[in-house]
């Protein structure tokens, strides 16, 4: 009896975790999208202060960062031989430390070209729909083996999706700061 109840409890805990993950993904998507959508097309391409990206560049960076995640998470996997969420605290410590500044890897540095706000909004929604589909339906306990997260390890599907949440929170904060700067400019 205790083996059965333990199994049921484990499945319930997984459902609660998945439910929270889906909520977090939806919330970060909504937060980011609403800030970007509230800007004018001109504000999307306005540099708020020296050394900063524009709102369009932040969005392109998010898209570049997330574009390979569905392929990575749905690619080659293996059973996980460690705690499924082992690297979540490391991911959180990196991306939720808002005092730390990082240089993005070359492959995810956005272009300087003007960005079309509507295209960015549509691409962001589509990318998030693909990621949410994975979060809702796949076994999140498997370890993804096609791509190692830089300076950490091969992550589980759960950890990859937690990265999406944490990275989104970081750049939503950045986007909010940019929005406040460019929205306060009278000539925009």
Steps between C-alpha positions, in 0.01 A plus 500: 500500500777746584672441162177582319433811709860613450459464126172694506662769719794528258263542205299760693818693584603485134158636400529782753848582374385487137201719587731754664740486205216564255383790715854643511543465123164666437575782745844575358359493147218736594730738689753525217240519224295775670804725547614454140147548361452825695794666325467690175684359198747788531561433870576135420804621307609782731824458696402610852853581618856444388607136503143364513310285257171620360175323590514338156851370565400357839213318331724371221743376768217313675394345169857399414548354850178301493486396135706185549336388822215296348748314279739444792229387739333272244833366372707219647429426864591251766372404841621743766733357765497807727233725648290631212522860623862489620616793285195724550665688790806564280281628216309722744821635652626600156189645339315642801800690635404837354818663626717280278569605142586243235623504144272292279666227292562612142228269362224677695607863465220685319546699182513879494247516218158649565256249642138461392291499816215293357737234366674482839170463684384223265832314513508524880144360530581214260824410679327499836214286369753234392675511837173488692389196298813317612451606862142376497552165329854360523682303768696777666721267704717393204848643443559666163827386345527692170622826653680571825402821676818714501708463815237281671417159347238314302171619642175320557195616313378646830822702538485628141148626558604660828773677301229642271312633804808651667643645180159652422478659843844653456422648160147605595660714768742639240214564256301679774801726570540575130128572468511745790792685339359520147143568613618795704651668196271775375620479139394138462 
